Amino acid sequence: MSRRAFTPDPLTLMKVQSEAMMMAWEASTVIWMRSLGMMGFWSVAPSENARMISEKQSAFAQAAGAAFWGPVSGNNHVATAAATLRPLRHKTKSNQRRLARRGPAKG
């Protein structure tokens, strides 16, 4: 029994790659703002340190579920990668926006 090789649509593949790139960019800016917050140079909530630990648990659990259930459900590898990135990108995007709004610490 032979299987046909899956050839992804180049635009779909490029979209997944750009989502991964944006997630990496947002994650680096979040790390930067949180680090500045720990030093007192960026305005962060007192609960920020606890938040950066607890939020990862749910995001990575959702990503792991998507990575497992994608192939089990018959999705191709590109759709599985997109579904796996979705909860992680959602978290980095919302964190980046929230922290950027707070801005540098005053004083």
C-alpha angles and dihedrals in degrees: 000000000000127000126214114238114245114237111192123221105259093227092051091048091049090051092054090047092050090049089054091048092049091048090054092048093048092046091053092050091048090051089048094050093044091049090051088048092055089053092048097249098106127052108246133161117257088244094056096102093052091043094056089058101041098045093059093061095063095038093051092044090054091046092049090050091052091047091052100040097042097074092033088057092049098255118149121245095261093054090045091051091049092050091047093051095046100081092041093049091046090057097045091047094050092045093050092051094045095048094043090055091056092057131186119338115263118225 
